């Protein structure tokens, strides 16, 4: 493992790609700290701090996590790449129900058309979400997802926006839209000239950017205490939590990599004087095929009725809000049912066993013991249904684990988010994909990969980035400057947040 990282620096092209990726990620983190014009970020930061101390969780906390803390700073990257992700998911789902889009996806140049439509939809979503966010900045007390911020404004004695009006709204929409489009450009550059999928790397670095604050909260909760007071929990609990975190990460890696290999035999064909085909291949069916999407959909849909119920000042609404809160049993039951539903829904819309069976029959492939055509489609559908059930059980455990740690064992909400849920699944998935690409580059140049006796699954895939590598001389000074910014920023963060 250590030699693989050393070999990464020995290959000039791979080294330049890695450094370029890290440099672009530094730019992303810098943009997440630049406040949008006309906004006083101290109000929103103070409100998020109080919500975190009270164990609150909501839509605002979810968006703040995916933006890497940019939302609480009212930064120019507050929208992040979520509009692009939403547009991509929307186009993928529409392609499964609209025949024209489904036909376009199968054409040679159809992927470029779909990508173009996705970008147009992203701009429309940015304008819409940017306008809503600007109105929330102007009148935060009217936003149902920012409950209690009016008390923060009265406590601080300052407004979130000093000069509200159409000019501020237009400037905010333009700034946030430009920020998201700039992030999309950075993501494309990382995909072409760097290592890994650019959009996924941006989301991952945003989540990892919240890790220092999570560690500080864990330190204050389990180790340090106020003068004259004893710590609430023994520091040994923190050691146990670290060991438990290692076990959870190992389990997530195993389930993410787990797959059912279906044997596919191809019949021999005589083309001229050559005999083609006749080999045996394997069709990998992943256990966790939908990935993190069921958790995202379930969490988002569950937060909306909870927020609406909290707005209604009636006994039955307050009872429903208490039952749907993360500490109520109804929350866990409904959350688990939603994860199961969206797991099967995502597989039903993206996995097409009939099309796979037709393609196998077209190219002379068949599954041993299964007749071609409809029996093959039924076999794949039955196999995928069982795999999805196992994956949904694991996703339910991973999704509920952070809430259990936060509300049952007193772990800070931000710290508990790294023990499961969307954060851990996204980080593990992106890290594994990046390691596959680095492994491919190393093996192509006759170096040992991350595994000496085997390869990461999927490492035989060609690297996604096909652009030209950045010149080492140009990249050197930019990287030195980025390193200085990182050291200074980390020193300021530690000096501000660590207890004295």
N, C-alpha and C positions, 0 to 999 in steps of 0.2 A: 504493500500500500504506500509506504513512504517513498520507495524507489519510483513508483508511478508518478508521484508529484514532482520528484526530481527530474524524471525523464520529460515531464511536460515543459520544463524550462530549457531542455536541450534542443527541442525542435523549434527553429526560428518562427515558422509560420504559426504553430500552435501557441507559442509564447506570446506573439503579437496579438493573436485573437483573444487570449485570456486577459492580457493587460488592457486591451481595448474594451472588453466587456466590463471589467472592473472600473475603468474610467467613466464609461457611460452610466454605470450604476451610481457613481459618485455624483454625477450631474443630476441624476434623478433625485437623490437625497438632498442636494442643494436646493432644487426647485420646490421640494416639500417643506422647506423652511422659509421661503420668501413669501411674505404676507401679501395678499391681494390689495390693490390700492383702495384707500378709503375705509378700511376695516381695522378696528382695534381688536387684535387677537387675544388680548389678556382676558376679556370677558368669557370667551368660549373656552379658553384653556382652564380658567378657574372653575367653570361649570363642569367640564369633563373630569377635573380632579375631584370635585365633590361627588360626582356620580360614581367614579371608580372607588372612592373611599366608602360609599354606601352600598357597594356591590351591585349598582344598577347596571342594566344591560338593555339595549334597545337597538332600533334601526340606526340611530346616530353612531352608537359604538361600533356597529357592524361596518358601516361605511368608513368610519375613522380607522378601523383596523386594516381594511383593504387599501386605504390611501396612505398607509404608513404614518399615521399621525398628522397628515397634511390638513385634514378637515378641522381639527381642533386649533390649528394655527392659521386657519382661513387662508391657506397658501394658494398659489397659482395652480398647483397640481391637486386641488381638493377633489376634483372629480376623478382623478386617476385614470386608469384604463378601463374602468367599469362600463362606461358607455360603449366602448368597442366590444368588450366581452358580451354585454347584453345584446348588441346588434348581431354579433356572430351567432349567439345561441338562437336568437329570433330567426335569422336566415336559415339556420340548420333545421329548426323545427318546421319552418314554412316549407322547406324543401321536401319534407316528408309528407306534407299534406297537399301541396300545390303541384300538379303534374308538370307545369311549365318550368318551375324551378328545379324539380327533380330531373327533368330531361336536360336542363342546362348544366347541372352538376356533372352529368355523364359525358358531356361534349369535351373536346380537346381544349378549346379556349373558354369553356364555360366557367372554369375556376376563376379566371381573371375577371369575368363579368360579375360573378358572385362577390368577389373581393371588392369590386368597384361599388356595387350596391351596398355592401356592408359599410364602406367608408361614408357613403352618403347618409345612410341611416345613423351612423355614429355622429355626424355633424348635427343632424336633426335632434338626436337625443342630448347632445351637449348643449345646444341652444335651449331646449326645454328644461333640462335639469339645472343649467346655469341660471335661468330666469327664476326658477323656484328657489334656488340657493340664495340668489340676491334678495328676493323677498324675505327669506328667512333671516338673512343678515340684517335687513331693515327692521323687521318686526319679529324678532325671535320668540317673543312671548305668545305669538299666534301659531307657532309651529307645534303640533301635538307631539313631535318627537324630541322637543327640547323643553320638556316640562321642568319647571323650577328655575328656569334661567332668568325670569323676571325678578326673583329674589336675589339672584347673583348681581343683576344690574343695579338694584337698589342698594345692595351691600357695597359694591365698588363705587357707586356714584357716577359711572360713566356709561355711555351707550356703545353698543357694538358698532354702529355706523353713525358718524357725526353729521354727515350731510346726505341724508337719503333723498332719493328722487329718481326721475327717469335717466339722468346722466350717470348716476352711480350704477343703476341697473344695466344700462347699455355697456358701461365700462367693465362691469363684473362678468357679464355674459361673454364679452369679447375676450377678456383675460382668461377665463376658465376654459373656453372653447379652444383658444390658442394653446393653452397648457396641455390639454388632452391631445390635440393634434401633434404637438411637439413630442409628447410621450410616445405616440404611435410611430413617429419618425425614428425616435431612439430605439424602439422595439424592433423596427425593420432593420436598422443598422446593426443591432446586436445579432439578429438572425442571420444576416448576410455576411458580416465581417467579424463576428464574435463567436462565442460558444453558447449553445442553448437556444431555446425559444425566447425571443425578446420580450413578448408580452408576459409570459410566465415568469421570466426573471424579474421584471419590474414589480409584479405583484409580490413575488417572494421577498425581494429586498425591502419592500414596504412592510411586510409582516416581520421580517427579521429586525427592521429598524425599531420595532417596539420592544425588542428583547431586553435592551439595557434598562428601560423603565420597569419591565416586569421583574428583572433581577433585583432592582433597587427596592421594589415593593415587597418582594419575598424576603430580602435582608431585613427590612424594617419590621416585618411581621414576625419572623421566626428567630431573629438573632438579636438585633438592637432593640432598645426600649428607651422610653423617656427617662430623664434623671429621676431617681427615687422610686422607679417602678420596675417590676420584674417583667421579663418577657412572657407573653401569653402562652407560647408553645416552646418546648425544648428545642435547642438547635439540632438535636439528633433527628428530629422530624424532618428537617431540611435535608439531611443526608439520606434518609429513607425516600424522600420525594425524588431526589436525584436518581437513585437506583430504580425507582418505579418509572421515572421518565425514560430511562434507558430501555427498560422492558417494553414500554408502550411504543417507542420508536422502532424497536426490533420487530414487534408484532405488525406495525403498520407497513414496514418494508416487506415482510414476508407475504402479507395479504396483497399488497400492491403488485408484487412480482409473481404471485401465484397464478397459475393458469392450467387449464386442461388441454392437453395436446391430443387432438383428434387426428388419427392417421388418415392420410389421403393417398391413394394409389392411383398413378396415371398409367393408362394403357399405352402400349408401344404402338408407334405409328411409323410407317415406311414412307419417307419423302425422298423420291428419287432413289439414290443408292444408299441413303443414310437411314438408320433406325433411330427415331427420336422418341422421347418419353420413356415410360416404363419405370421411372423412379418412384421412391416413396418420400413424401413430405408430411409435414405436420401443420395442422391448422390450430393456432393458439387461441383458446377462449379464456379470457381473463375472468378471475373470480370477482374482482371489483371493476366490472366493465364501466359503470357510469361514473366512477371516480368520486369527485367531491360534489357533483351537481345535486344529488338528492338532499344533502345537508344544507346547501345554500338555499334551494327552493323551500324546503321545510322550515328552515329558520326564518326566512323572509315572510312566508305566509303566516307563520305563527305569531310573529311580532305585531302584525297589523291589527288583528282583532284584540290583542292584549292592549295596544295603545288606544284603540277606539273605546274599549271598555273602561279604561282609566279616565277618559274624558267625560264619561256620563256619570253624573253625581246621583246615582240611585243605588239602592241596596243590592238589587240583583246584579247590576253591572259591576259593583265593587266586589261582590262575591265571585263573579266570573273572572274578574281581573286577578283576584287572589288565587283562584284555582289554576289559572293559566300562567301564573308567575313561575319562574324556574324552580321555586322551592315547593310547588304543589305537585301532587301525584298526577293530576289530570294533564299537566304540561308534559310529563314524560310519556304518558300513554299516547297523547295526540301526536307528539313529536316522533315517536317510534312508528306510528301508523303512517305519517306523512313520508318518512324516509323509505318505508317499504313501498308505498304507492309510487313515489317518484323514481325509485330504483327500477321498478318494472316498467314504468312509463318511459323512462329514458332508453331502456333496452328495447322496448317495443318500437320506438320511433327511430332509433339509429341502427339497430341490428336487424338486418333483413335476411332471414334464413332462406326465403324463396329465391331471392336474387343470387345468393351464394350457391344454392343448389343448381340453379340454371347455369351459372358460370362454370361450376365444376363439370356439369354435363357437356357444356360447349367445348371445353378444352380436354375432354376425355378423362376427367378425374372422377373418382368415386371413393366412398368410405367403405372399407371392407366389412361385409356382412349387412350392408344397407343398400337397398335398390336406389338407383339414380332417380332424380325428379322429386316428387312430393314426399316419398318416404325419407329422403335425405333432409328435406326442409323440416319435416316433423321431428326427426332425430336431433337436428341442431337446435330447434326450438325447445324441445324437452330438456336437452342438456343445458342450454343457457338458462332455462327457468330454475333448475336446481342450483346452478352456480350463483345466480342472482340472489336466491334465497340466503345462501351462506354469506354472500357479500353484504346483503342488507342487514343481517344480524351483526356483523362486525361494524358496519357503519353506524348502526344504532348505538352500540357500545362506545365507539369513539366520539359520537356526537354528544351523548349524555354525560360522559366522563368529566368534562370541564365544569358543567353545572353542579355535579355531585361534589367535586372538590371545592367549589366556591361556596356552596350553600350548606353543605353538610360538614365539611372539615375546616372551614374558615380560611381557605387559600384565597389570596387576592384574585379578583376577577381577571385582571390582565395576565397574571402569572398562570392561572388555570387554563387560559385559552391556548397555551403552548403544550398542554397535555392531551390535546385531541381537537376534534372539530375541524373546521375548514383550515385553520392555520397549519396544523401538523400535516394534514393530508397534502396540502398544496406544497409545503416545503419539501416533504419527502419525495413527492412525484417529480418536482422540478429538479431536485438534486440528482435523482436517479437518471433522469433524461440527460442532464448535463454530463454526468459520468459516462454514460453510454457514448456520447459524442467524443469526449476526450479519449475514451478507450479505443474508438474507431481510428482516430488520428494516430495514436501510439502504435497500434497493431499494423497499420498501413506502412509505418516506417520501421517495422521490425523491433519495436520496443515492447517490454512487458507492460501489460495493462494493469488495472487495479486488482485483478485476480490472476495469479500466475497459473493456476491449474484449470482455469476455465474463463469464460467471458460472461459479462453481464448479459442477461437476456435482452435480445434486440440489438446487441452491439454490432451485428453484422450489417446493420443498416448504414447507408451512406450518410455522411454528416450533412446536417441541414444547411449549414452555412457554406455557401459557394462563392461568396464575394472575395475580392482581393484583400489580403491581409494588410494591415497598416504598417508603414515603414517604422522600423525600430527607432531611428534617430528622431523622428517627429514625435513619437509616442513617449520617449524617455522623459523629456522636460514636463510634458503635461502630466505624466504619472507622478513625478516628483512633487509637483504643485498639489495634486490631489492628495498625496500622502500627507503633506504638511497640513492641509485643510482638515483631514481626518484626525490627525493627532491633536490639533488645536481644539476641534469641536468635541472630541472625546474628553479632553482635559477639562474643558468648560462644563460639560455635562456632569462629570463626576464631582467637580468642585461645587456644583449647584445642588445636586440631589443627594449625595452621600451625607449621612449624619455626621456631625462633628462631635 
